[in-house]
């Protein structure tokens, strides 16, 4: 064989190797000629999952920090208002800042909702922007491409992010404020009756299931579904805000075990803390099952224009 022919043969082999080697950003096995390098593929898949989990950790940390910080801000403003009112002499005109209980709820609700809009927008293209173990469970049920070990890794990252977000509060607010607000943790609210009776565990569990179902249905049909919306973070954030408007007086409106767990680590676990895991998980399972059943019916009987 001539020297030029040998060079052409070597070049053809090089091109074959280049064409059969998958891109470094994919999760598939790397092929070199006819040999599949599964070890390199697993290493790359692990790095991809690690990057996604890091994003979920950071996103959840920021969400928990912002959500809990809104509660600290409301407390500080309300306390300053009370101190100002207490210093007014008898007979003087009443002076008060326009921050009432309903305004407090509105402030906290909008803060949580807008935080979700921003953070899901920022993380969606990398990790899916779940930022919530209940969402991870629902997506695992609804989307076969999201594997079980990814779901577990996401949940661990999200719970860790919830704890880290609560720790970050210590860098801003004094212990007196954090202890007064219990770090923004969740617990059953009072009914407002003279005997001081609170909502029951059944009340709280049932509401957390319903609130999470609302959130998960919006997530699945706007962000996960093939016919979803181009800008899904907006309706997802609206669902979070609406759920808070309804749920704050009853349970604090969790819908997110990571959001409840982080503050509870430092404020202490109330006896009903388990409903903030069971309620969102059950709501996620129900909504994901409805989604799977609904999409199955749609594919069997598609509507015609």
C-alpha positions as CSV (number, residue, x, y, z in Angstrom):
1,X,0.0,0.0,0.0
2,X,1.4,3.4,-0.9
3,X,2.2,6.1,1.7
4,X,-0.7,8.3,0.5
5,X,-3.2,5.5,0.8
6,X,-2.0,4.7,4.3
7,X,-2.5,8.3,5.3
8,X,-6.1,8.3,3.9
9,X,-6.9,5.1,5.8
10,X,-5.6,6.6,9.0
11,X,-7.7,9.7,8.4
12,X,-10.8,7.7,7.8
13,X,-10.3,5.8,11.1
14,X,-9.9,9.1,12.9
15,X,-13.1,10.5,11.4
16,X,-14.9,7.3,12.4
17,X,-13.7,7.7,15.9
18,X,-14.8,11.3,16.0
19,X,-18.3,10.6,14.7
20,X,-19.0,7.7,17.0
21,X,-17.9,9.5,20.2
22,X,-20.8,11.2,21.9
23,X,-20.7,14.8,23.0
24,X,-19.2,15.4,26.4
25,X,-22.5,17.0,27.6
26,X,-24.7,13.9,26.9
27,X,-25.4,11.1,29.3
28,X,-25.0,8.3,26.7
29,X,-22.1,5.9,26.6
30,X,-19.0,7.0,24.9
31,X,-18.0,4.9,21.8
32,X,-14.5,4.7,20.5
33,X,-14.7,2.8,17.2
34,X,-16.8,-0.3,18.3
35,X,-15.9,-0.2,21.9
36,X,-18.3,1.4,24.4
37,X,-16.7,3.0,27.4
38,X,-19.3,2.6,30.1
39,X,-17.0,3.8,32.9
40,X,-16.5,7.2,31.2
41,X,-20.3,7.4,30.5
42,X,-21.1,6.8,34.2
43,X,-18.5,9.3,35.3
44,X,-20.0,11.9,33.0
45,X,-23.6,11.1,34.1
46,X,-22.5,11.5,37.7
47,X,-21.0,14.9,37.0
48,X,-24.2,16.0,35.3
49,X,-26.3,14.8,38.2
50,X,-24.0,16.5,40.7
51,X,-24.3,19.8,38.8
52,X,-28.1,19.5,38.8
53,X,-28.2,18.7,42.5
54,X,-25.9,21.7,43.3
55,X,-28.3,24.0,41.4
56,X,-31.3,22.5,43.3
57,X,-29.4,23.0,46.6
58,X,-28.6,26.6,45.8
59,X,-32.1,27.4,44.5
60,X,-33.8,25.9,47.5
61,X,-31.5,27.6,49.9
62,X,-32.3,31.0,48.3
63,X,-36.0,30.3,48.3
64,X,-36.1,29.3,52.0
65,X,-33.9,32.2,52.9
66,X,-36.2,34.7,51.1
67,X,-39.4,33.2,52.3
68,X,-38.3,33.1,55.9
69,X,-36.7,36.6,55.6
70,X,-40.1,38.0,54.6
71,X,-41.5,36.7,57.9
72,X,-38.7,38.4,59.8
73,X,-39.3,41.7,58.0
74,X,-43.0,41.6,58.8
75,X,-42.3,40.9,62.4
76,X,-39.8,43.8,62.7
77,X,-42.2,46.2,61.0
78,X,-45.1,45.1,63.2
79,X,-43.0,45.4,66.3
80,X,-41.8,48.9,65.4
81,X,-45.4,49.9,64.8
82,X,-46.4,48.6,68.2
83,X,-43.5,50.4,69.9
84,X,-44.5,53.6,68.2
85,X,-48.1,53.2,69.2
86,X,-47.2,52.5,72.8
87,X,-45.2,55.7,73.1
88,X,-48.1,58.0,72.1
89,X,-49.5,59.9,75.0
90,X,-53.1,59.5,76.0
91,X,-55.4,61.6,73.9
92,X,-52.8,62.1,71.1
93,X,-53.9,61.2,67.6
94,X,-53.3,57.5,66.7
95,X,-50.2,56.9,64.5
96,X,-49.8,53.5,63.0
97,X,-48.0,52.1,60.0
98,X,-50.2,50.5,57.3
99,X,-49.2,46.9,58.2
100,X,-52.1,44.8,59.5
101,X,-52.5,41.1,59.7
102,X,-54.0,40.8,56.2
103,X,-51.2,42.9,54.8
104,X,-48.7,40.6,56.6
105,X,-50.2,37.6,54.9
106,X,-50.2,39.4,51.5
107,X,-46.5,40.4,51.9
108,X,-45.4,36.8,52.8
109,X,-47.5,35.3,50.0
110,X,-46.2,37.6,47.3
111,X,-42.6,37.1,48.5
112,X,-42.8,33.3,48.3
113,X,-44.6,33.5,44.9
114,X,-42.3,36.0,43.3
115,X,-39.2,34.1,44.7
116,X,-40.4,31.0,42.9
117,X,-41.0,32.9,39.6
118,X,-37.4,34.2,39.8
119,X,-35.6,31.1,41.0
120,X,-37.5,28.6,38.8
121,X,-36.7,30.8,35.8
122,X,-33.0,30.8,36.8
123,X,-32.6,27.1,37.4
124,X,-35.1,25.5,35.0
125,X,-32.7,25.0,32.1
126,X,-30.1,23.3,34.3
127,X,-32.0,21.1,36.8
128,X,-35.6,21.6,36.0
129,X,-36.1,24.2,38.7
130,X,-38.0,21.9,41.1
131,X,-36.8,23.3,44.4
132,X,-39.3,21.1,46.3
133,X,-39.3,17.4,47.2
134,X,-43.0,17.2,46.5
135,X,-42.4,18.5,42.9
136,X,-39.5,16.0,42.5
137,X,-41.8,13.1,43.6
138,X,-44.5,14.3,41.2
139,X,-42.1,14.6,38.2
140,X,-40.7,11.2,39.0
141,X,-44.2,9.7,38.7
142,X,-45.3,11.7,35.7
143,X,-42.1,11.7,33.6
144,X,-40.3,8.4,33.0
145,X,-37.2,10.2,31.9
146,X,-36.7,11.4,35.5
147,X,-35.2,8.3,37.2
148,X,-35.7,7.2,40.8
149,X,-32.1,7.8,41.9
150,X,-32.2,11.3,40.5
151,X,-35.4,11.9,42.5
152,X,-33.7,10.8,45.7
153,X,-30.6,12.9,45.0
154,X,-32.7,16.0,44.3
155,X,-34.7,15.5,47.5
156,X,-31.4,15.3,49.5
157,X,-30.1,18.4,47.8
158,X,-33.3,20.3,48.4
159,X,-33.6,19.4,52.1
160,X,-29.9,20.4,52.6
161,X,-30.7,23.7,50.8
162,X,-33.6,24.3,53.2
163,X,-31.2,23.9,56.2
164,X,-28.6,26.1,54.6
165,X,-31.1,28.8,53.8
166,X,-32.1,28.9,57.5
167,X,-28.5,29.1,58.6
168,X,-28.1,32.1,56.3
169,X,-30.8,33.9,58.3
170,X,-28.4,34.1,61.2
171,X,-26.1,36.3,59.2
172,X,-28.8,39.0,58.9
173,X,-31.2,38.9,61.8
174,X,-30.4,38.8,65.6
175,X,-31.3,35.8,67.6
176,X,-34.0,37.7,69.4
177,X,-35.9,38.2,66.1
178,X,-35.3,34.7,64.9
179,X,-36.5,33.1,68.1
180,X,-39.6,35.3,68.2
181,X,-40.6,34.2,64.7
182,X,-39.3,30.6,65.3
183,X,-37.1,31.1,62.2
184,X,-40.2,31.3,60.0
185,X,-41.2,27.7,60.8
186,X,-44.6,26.1,60.2
187,X,-47.2,25.0,62.8
188,X,-50.9,24.8,63.0
189,X,-52.7,28.1,63.5
190,X,-55.3,29.2,66.0
191,X,-59.0,29.3,65.2
192,X,-59.4,32.7,66.8
193,X,-61.8,31.4,69.4
194,X,-61.8,32.5,73.1
195,X,-60.5,29.1,74.2
196,X,-57.4,29.4,72.0
197,X,-58.2,26.2,70.1
198,X,-56.0,25.4,67.1
199,X,-56.8,23.7,63.8
200,X,-56.6,19.9,64.1
201,X,-53.9,17.7,62.6
202,X,-56.6,16.4,60.2
203,X,-57.4,20.0,59.2
204,X,-53.7,20.7,58.5
205,X,-53.1,17.5,56.7
206,X,-56.1,17.9,54.5
207,X,-55.3,21.4,53.6
208,X,-51.6,20.6,52.8
209,X,-52.8,17.9,50.4
210,X,-55.2,20.3,48.6
211,X,-52.7,23.1,48.4
212,X,-50.0,20.8,47.0
213,X,-52.4,19.4,44.5
214,X,-53.0,22.9,43.1
215,X,-49.3,23.5,42.9
216,X,-48.4,20.2,41.3
217,X,-51.1,20.4,38.7
218,X,-49.9,23.7,37.6
219,X,-46.3,22.5,37.5
220,X,-47.1,19.3,35.5
221,X,-49.4,21.0,33.0
222,X,-47.4,24.1,32.4
223,X,-43.8,22.9,32.8
224,X,-43.6,19.1,32.3
225,X,-46.3,18.5,29.7
226,X,-45.2,18.7,26.0
227,X,-47.9,21.2,25.4
228,X,-47.0,23.3,28.4
229,X,-46.5,27.1,28.5
230,X,-43.4,28.9,27.2
231,X,-43.1,30.7,30.5
232,X,-44.2,28.2,33.1
233,X,-42.5,29.9,36.2
234,X,-45.1,32.7,36.2
235,X,-48.2,30.4,36.8
236,X,-46.2,28.3,39.2
237,X,-45.3,31.3,41.2
238,X,-48.9,32.5,41.2
239,X,-50.0,29.1,42.5
240,X,-47.5,29.4,45.3
241,X,-48.8,32.9,46.2
242,X,-52.5,31.9,46.1
243,X,-51.8,28.8,48.2
244,X,-50.1,31.0,50.8
245,X,-53.0,33.4,50.9
246,X,-55.3,30.5,51.8
247,X,-53.0,28.4,53.9
248,X,-51.0,30.8,56.1
249,X,-53.6,31.1,58.9
250,X,-54.1,27.3,59.0
251,X,-50.7,25.6,58.5
252,X,-48.4,28.3,57.3
253,X,-48.8,27.0,53.7
254,X,-45.8,24.7,53.3
255,X,-46.4,22.5,50.1
256,X,-42.7,22.0,50.4
257,X,-41.0,19.7,53.0
258,X,-37.7,21.4,52.5
259,X,-39.2,24.8,53.4
260,X,-40.7,23.3,56.6
261,X,-37.7,21.2,57.6
262,X,-35.0,23.8,57.4
263,X,-36.5,26.2,60.0
264,X,-37.7,23.3,62.2
265,X,-34.1,22.2,62.6
266,X,-33.4,25.3,64.6
267,X,-36.8,26.3,66.0
268,X,-37.7,22.7,67.1
269,X,-40.0,20.1,65.6
270,X,-43.6,20.6,66.5
271,X,-45.6,17.4,67.1
272,X,-47.5,17.9,63.8
273,X,-44.3,18.4,61.7
274,X,-44.9,15.1,59.9
275,X,-47.9,16.5,58.1
276,X,-45.6,18.9,56.3
277,X,-44.0,15.8,54.7
278,X,-47.0,13.5,54.4
279,X,-49.4,16.2,53.1
280,X,-47.2,17.5,50.2
281,X,-46.1,13.9,49.3
282,X,-49.7,12.7,49.1
283,X,-50.8,15.7,47.2
284,X,-48.0,15.2,44.7
285,X,-48.8,11.5,44.2
286,X,-52.5,12.3,43.6
287,X,-51.8,15.1,41.2
288,X,-49.2,13.1,39.3
289,X,-51.6,10.1,39.0
290,X,-54.4,12.4,37.7
291,X,-51.9,13.9,35.2
292,X,-50.8,10.4,34.0
293,X,-54.4,9.3,33.7
294,X,-55.4,12.5,31.9
295,X,-52.6,12.4,29.4
296,X,-53.2,8.7,28.7
297,X,-56.9,9.5,27.9
298,X,-55.8,12.4,25.7
299,X,-53.4,10.3,23.7
300,X,-56.1,7.6,23.1
301,X,-58.8,10.2,22.2
302,X,-57.1,13.3,21.0
303,X,-59.4,16.2,20.3
304,X,-59.7,17.3,16.7
305,X,-59.8,20.8,15.5
